[in-house]
């Protein structure tokens, strides 16, 4: 790896050593008091997992939609305090940690403020929507000596770890190309079309929007039971499309296998060629990455489901001796003819995509102050690679990444890589 990367790791390691000395270690019999911020689709899943942890006491729950607050309080059998304002959770000095599972545009601000409030953080992916946000998240974790776990759960799953070890050990030979993808054949109407309307009763729309551009309320930004594909992440104002919604998981495994390498150059093409719904992000996308020593690609299409290995999504390492495919259903090593390599298959632990393992690791690290398996620096770098893909798409430029400066050479593209906060919100470490 280049020298700047090694320097970055040494700096991070020094900061984590300091955090071990300065952080609050919890006693073996002392429960971690947790606040859950965001109790919608993903947040309610995290709440259920947190409630299964014997070391955790869920003491506060927060959501801008009152019915979700009520449901979350009920899930804790009334033991947790409910609120619609996350600032009340962060101000609660009795809490040790928070889980942030809000819409993407809130992740960075809340995580930084949680660190400033002296709380450890489990933050969902993508950890940010702007390069500048991600850098400040890493800075805040180090400055305030906080454990910050990013919600890229695949790297906590044992079968993903075994697949990565096979790549690192040379079982596939020299890898010169990696492919990641999401394919499906969706109905042409997609999520459908939704009018602007008054906010739902019990919803604080102003707080939901927060630092992002304020658009009129519409149910297209919402997870609907009848249309689970309606979601905020398919709109540029509140998300980054499939790149930050899914590619971040798949490319994270590529970067995990290659010592958290960042791409040196990125290009992208895409458009809305199939779906006739309200989303303004792409339905067909191809991002190409040049990493040190190999190329990688992310592909998404919603108008055709034919795929490699018969899988709707995954990460493939193409090597000189074999091809390795891994997703949440398992991994397969397929030898090249005459390579002498034996075929290998592995399956996941039943019923866990890695999220429970990631939670167990978070609890352990809150206690020991050790570096978590998906530390915020890792989450930032994997997310940044996806933001670079979107930046290349929107700017129509090839972007050249300077890993030491943590920026691109093409200054005209910076407006597509960073987020301008709506007043009065301001991200300050």
Residue pairs with C-beta under 8 A, 6 or more apart in sequence:
1 259
1 261
1 292
2 292
2 403
2 404
4 403
4 404
5 259
5 260
5 261
5 262
5 403
8 377
8 403
11 142
12 138
12 142
12 371
12 375
12 377
13 371
15 141
15 142
15 145
16 142
16 369
16 370
16 371
16 375
18 145
19 142
19 145
19 146
19 147
19 369
20 368
20 369
20 370
22 145
23 145
23 146
23 147
23 369
24 96
24 118
25 367
25 368
25 369
26 32
26 96
26 366
26 367
28 367
31 55
31 56
31 57
32 55
32 56
32 57
32 96
32 97
32 363
32 366
32 367
33 57
33 59
33 94
33 95
33 96
33 97
34 50
34 56
34 57
34 58
34 59
34 60
34 95
34 96
34 97
34 98
34 99
35 58
35 59
35 60
35 61
35 62
35 89
35 90
35 92
35 95
35 97
35 98
35 99
35 119
36 43
36 46
36 47
36 50
36 58
36 60
36 61
36 62
36 72
36 80
36 98
36 99
36 101
37 43
37 62
37 63
37 86
37 89
37 98
37 99
37 100
37 101
37 102
37 110
38 62
38 63
38 99
38 100
38 101
38 102
38 103
38 106
38 124
39 47
39 61
39 62
39 63
39 68
39 69
39 71
39 72
39 101
40 63
40 65
40 68
40 101
40 223
41 223
42 101
42 124
43 63
43 72
43 99
43 101
43 102
43 124
44 68
44 71
44 72
44 75
45 355
46 99
46 101
46 122
46 124
46 355
46 359
47 58
47 61
47 72
47 75
47 76
47 99
48 75
49 355
49 356
49 359
50 56
50 58
50 99
50 359
51 58
51 75
51 76
52 356
53 359
53 360
53 363
55 363
55 367
56 363
57 79
58 76
58 79
58 80
59 79
59 80
59 81
59 92
59 94
59 95
60 80
60 81
60 82
60 83
60 88
60 89
60 92
60 95
61 69
61 72
61 73
61 76
61 80
61 81
61 82
61 83
62 69
62 82
62 83
62 84
62 85
62 86
62 88
62 89
63 69
63 72
63 84
64 84
64 203
64 204
64 205
64 207
64 208
65 84
65 200
65 202
65 203
65 204
65 208
66 84
66 202
66 203
67 202
69 82
69 83
69 84
70 82
72 80
72 82
73 80
73 81
73 82
83 89
84 204
84 207
85 207
86 102
86 110
87 113
89 95
89 98
90 98
90 110
90 113
90 114
90 117
90 119
91 117
93 118
95 119
96 119
96 120
96 366
97 119
97 120
97 121
97 122
97 147
97 362
97 366
98 110
98 114
98 119
98 120
98 121
98 122
99 121
99 122
99 123
100 106
100 107
100 110
100 111
100 114
100 121
100 122
100 123
100 124
101 124
101 151
102 110
102 124
103 208
103 221
103 232
103 233
103 238
103 239
104 126
104 129
104 232
104 233
104 238
104 239
104 240
104 244
105 129
105 210
105 211
105 212
105 232
105 237
105 238
105 239
105 419
106 210
106 211
107 123
107 124
107 126
107 127
107 128
107 129
108 127
108 128
108 129
108 130
108 133
108 134
108 136
108 137
108 427
109 133
109 210
109 211
109 421
109 425
109 427
110 123
111 121
111 123
111 127
111 137
111 140
111 148
111 376
112 136
112 137
112 140
112 427
112 428
112 429
114 120
114 121
114 146
115 121
115 140
115 141
115 143
115 144
115 146
115 148
116 140
116 144
116 429
118 144
118 146
119 146
120 146
120 147
120 148
120 362
120 365
120 366
121 141
121 146
121 147
121 148
121 149
121 376
122 149
122 151
122 358
122 359
122 362
123 137
123 148
123 149
123 150
123 151
123 376
123 379
124 151
125 150
125 151
125 152
125 244
125 248
125 249
125 379
125 383
126 240
126 244
126 245
126 248
126 383
126 386
126 387
127 134
127 137
127 150
127 151
127 376
127 379
127 380
127 383
128 134
128 137
128 380
128 383
128 387
128 419
129 239
129 240
129 244
129 387
129 419
130 387
130 417
130 418
130 419
131 384
131 387
131 388
131 406
131 407
131 417
131 418
132 417
132 418
132 419
132 427
133 418
133 419
133 427
134 379
134 380
134 383
134 384
134 387
135 380
135 406
136 427
136 429
137 148
137 376
137 380
138 376
138 377
138 380
139 429
140 146
140 148
140 429
141 147
141 148
141 375
141 376
141 377
143 429
147 362
147 365
147 366
147 369
147 372
148 372
148 375
148 376
148 379
149 358
149 361
149 362
149 365
149 372
149 373
149 374
149 375
149 376
150 374
150 375
150 376
150 378
150 379
150 380
150 382
150 383
151 355
151 358
151 374
151 379
152 248
152 249
152 252
152 374
152 378
152 379
152 382
153 353
153 354
153 355
153 357
153 358
153 374
154 160
154 249
154 252
154 253
154 328
154 353
154 354
155 161
155 164
155 252
155 253
155 256
155 354
155 373
155 374
155 378
156 354
156 355
156 357
156 358
156 361
156 373
156 374
157 328
157 348
157 349
157 352
157 353
157 354
157 357
158 348
158 349
158 357
159 326
159 330
159 331
159 346
159 347
159 348
159 349
160 253
160 256
160 326
160 331
160 354
162 331
162 346
163 253
163 324
163 326
163 331
163 346
164 253
164 256
164 257
166 172
166 324
166 331
166 333
166 344
167 175
167 257
167 317
167 319
167 324
168 257
170 321
171 319
171 321
171 322
171 324
171 333
171 341
171 344
172 317
172 318
172 319
172 320
172 321
172 322
172 323
172 324
172 333
172 341
173 319
173 320
173 321
173 322
173 336
173 339
173 341
174 319
174 320
175 257
175 294
175 317
175 318
175 319
175 320
176 293
176 294
176 295
176 318
176 319
176 320
177 294
177 295
177 296
177 297
177 318
178 254
178 294
178 295
178 296
178 297
178 315
178 316
178 317
178 318
179 296
179 297
179 299
179 308
179 315
179 316
179 318
180 247
180 250
180 251
180 254
180 296
180 297
180 298
180 299
180 313
180 314
180 315
180 316
181 250
181 298
181 299
181 300
181 307
181 308
181 313
181 314
182 242
182 246
182 247
182 250
182 299
182 300
182 312
182 313
183 299
183 300
183 301
183 304
183 305
183 306
183 307
183 312
183 313
184 301
184 302
184 305
184 312
185 302
185 303
185 304
185 305
186 229
186 274
186 275
186 302
186 303
188 274
188 275
188 276
188 303
189 275
189 276
189 277
190 229
190 275
190 276
190 277
190 279
190 283
190 302
191 220
191 227
191 229
191 230
191 231
191 234
191 277
191 278
191 279
192 220
192 227
192 230
192 277
192 278
193 220
193 277
193 278
194 218
194 219
194 220
194 230
194 278
195 218
196 216
196 217
196 218
197 216
197 217
197 218
197 219
198 217
199 205
199 217
200 217
203 217
205 217
206 214
209 215
209 422
210 422
210 425
211 419
211 421
211 422
211 425
211 427
212 237
212 238
212 419
212 422
213 237
213 422
214 422
215 237
218 278
219 230
220 230
220 235
220 277
220 278
220 279
221 230
221 231
221 232
221 235
221 238
222 230
222 231
222 232
223 230
223 231
224 230
231 239
232 238
232 239
233 239
233 240
233 241
233 244
233 245
234 241
234 245
234 279
234 280
234 281
235 279
235 280
235 281
236 280
236 281
239 245
239 281
240 281
240 386
240 387
240 390
241 279
241 281
241 282
241 285
241 390
242 281
242 282
242 285
242 300
243 285
243 287
243 298
243 386
243 387
243 389
243 390
244 383
244 386
244 387
244 390
246 300
246 313
247 287
247 298
247 300
247 386
247 389
248 382
248 383
248 385
248 386
250 298
250 313
250 314
250 315
251 289
251 296
251 298
251 315
251 382
251 385
251 386
252 378
252 382
253 315
253 326
254 291
254 296
254 315
254 317
255 261
255 262
255 381
255 382
255 385
256 378
257 317
258 291
258 292
258 293
258 294
260 378
260 381
261 291
261 292
262 291
262 381
262 384
262 385
262 401
262 403
263 289
263 290
263 291
263 296
263 385
263 388
263 401
264 290
264 291
264 292
264 400
264 401
264 403
265 289
265 290
265 398
265 399
265 400
265 401
266 287
266 288
266 289
266 290
266 385
266 388
266 389
266 391
266 392
266 398
266 399
266 401
267 287
267 288
267 392
267 398
267 399
268 285
268 286
268 287
268 288
268 389
268 390
268 392
268 393
269 285
269 286
269 393
270 282
270 284
270 285
270 286
270 287
270 300
270 393
271 282
271 283
271 284
272 279
272 280
272 281
272 282
272 283
272 284
273 283
273 284
273 303
274 283
274 284
274 301
274 302
274 303
275 283
275 302
275 303
282 300
282 393
283 300
283 301
283 302
283 303
284 300
284 301
284 302
284 303
285 298
285 299
285 300
285 301
285 393
286 297
286 298
286 299
286 300
287 297
287 298
287 299
287 389
287 392
287 393
288 295
288 296
288 297
289 295
289 296
289 297
289 298
289 385
289 389
298 386
298 389
305 312
308 314
308 316
308 325
309 316
309 325
309 332
311 325
311 327
311 329
313 327
314 325
314 326
314 327
315 325
315 326
315 327
316 323
316 324
316 325
317 323
317 324
317 325
319 336
320 336
320 339
321 335
321 336
321 339
321 340
321 341
322 333
322 334
322 335
322 336
322 339
322 341
323 333
323 334
323 336
324 331
324 332
324 333
324 334
325 331
325 332
325 334
326 332
328 348
328 353
328 354
329 347
329 348
330 345
330 346
330 347
330 348
331 344
331 345
331 346
332 343
332 344
332 345
333 341
333 343
333 344
333 345
334 343
335 341
335 342
335 343
358 373
358 374
361 372
361 373
362 372
364 370
365 371
365 372
387 417
388 399
388 401
388 408
388 417
390 416
391 397
391 399
391 408
391 413
391 416
391 417
392 398
392 399
392 413
394 413
394 416
395 410
395 412
395 413
395 416
397 410
397 412
397 413
398 410
399 408
399 409
399 410
399 413
400 408
400 409
400 410
401 407
401 408
402 408
402 409
407 414
407 417
408 414
408 417
421 427
